[in-house]
Amino acid sequence: MSSAPGCRSDVRQRMNCAAESSGLQSPPPCRERLESTAGPDPDNGERLPGTIHSNQGAHLSPTTADPEHGASVTCSYRTEAAEQLLKDEHALAVVSFGPHSGPGEDPRHIHCGLPQLGGEPVTEVWRTTGVVHRGEENGCHWAQSEDALFVALWIEDGGDALALRDEVSRSYRQLLTLIQQRGFPRIVRAWNYIADINAGAGDMERYRQFCAGRQTAFSDWHYSNETYPAASALGHRCDKTAVYLLAGKHAARPIENPRQVSAYHYPREYGPASPSFARAALMDCGATQLLHI
């Protein structure tokens, strides 16, 4: 992977790239993507500690929501089998890591296609305090509680970058339509696990075409720099690109790092469309707030 200037190649720096900067006068220091094999998404509960600045200049420290103190949505990493975790009536999403990208039999079960780097196998579990309803509609697998909606789908493009662009645009429109219909119109956090993310040269790199397709869909739904969700895009070697997201009834507050170029301001040299995501987003969760990075 040829990373943007400002990101060192060691694992610690790559996993923390979204919170670091080489200064606003430099080219964009890092993209939203990490490549190939990695552990559980570091942008979701496993990040290194740090302090983030909101657009208003306030200091926010990453925290983990606690259901015992009023949070309506929580995330944790568990060592039990996914089948056991899915028996929990409050499980909103169960994300399995490994060399398979696709849906499980239960709409809440997501195989993201990213193998775990060593250690005891873990599964990512999102829980809610309310009743969970689930189903499948037009290829979208969804689960919702009173306060949040998870929805996932998978994309096949035959390895063609332009086909990926078109399928991503279509798929994001499909996701945006579904969350609107189900009463959770704003994406808070999106996860994108892209097959062969770095294949192709120049503007035909698959990640660049992914960004173009996503931006087209967001533009159609009137998303802007002020309303983009927090997101990550990671590569894997499966044949299906996995896209899943967490949506809410109200827009989360986007947060940027004032010492880092915002992704949506990346110059043309980084692709035909700037990446459409915020560095972080602050979501109201019952009696507390959940910071998505």
Steps between C-alpha positions, in 0.01 A plus 500: 500500500634844415369701793443872492781717640519527875420139599790288614489136399512334842181339629447738791508804277282345229235399752493846656524699177153655522594682822843624394622778277808635334350850490247679287767632266598149396319269258228280654677291766290187475199345329220321678635165383729242648607217278475122486516300824431679825337445837154621600434841347717739704256781431239327712589455864861379458673828426793623699405764759497861388321831507299629206392856426145573392415758238416735786841450662380290796718211614341155482660184630394164347273311738320168509126505561374309803147353494486511879531879485230570244669444162256356247769365262828334601788319329733233636728217382409152620661156481179295486386344174284721280214249521496540877516879483207509259279337765510830687171676426672836546773434241469754221796384288758223527808548280725201429859536381650245262556408135133518403293800392125457498185488711424246767173312532389755760468854352701631795803284413760675284808329353725793406775300326789637707717236677612569855870549571581235760378468854183333623223540239252772588165611364371856496161535668269799495224489762201711584281528807179470298318237299672412172307439178680359196444406140621505139384729223633531145834347595537717812527319834377719783435505874354784700408606849316810614817709475720355225505305175774275360484407132745310280539390140767344280624605158642289217669680210713237326821688580413794275566842659232683301249227578591544867432874471158440347408225747610709798286790379201272452556322833536818702180635344333175599627530858399865524152417373458221754610701803264779396211257468571346839511835678876531559593750228856595600812282474713533813781254419577293188738206453627410154706183443612523140624211287851574364483860618832606345474323164528727197718800419423871528131586484422137420607392847203324654497717812480817289210360298330389822521860624352628173203264523434580864518875444246479217251327728561740787454799269167362379387479863630848583780396734769766534822578684292585806303173502738225380517202736810363666632212290780257427602318183725195528618252241465123499553216253146367476293543184220702665518853633313531830325823595317538827392799700345628818220751454310718744182703514702819531823615341816445700737793551798467263841568649820596317862531608604866447862390448408262219357558154140380497451207264236684299757774428761269347628649172440353154832314500351251746217398271202618293288536816610588851416237765160576653546442872556682828792423732250424779134538590331551836172311538238544771437164668237525765643670809850522355684552172706261287804624308558317170848536352 
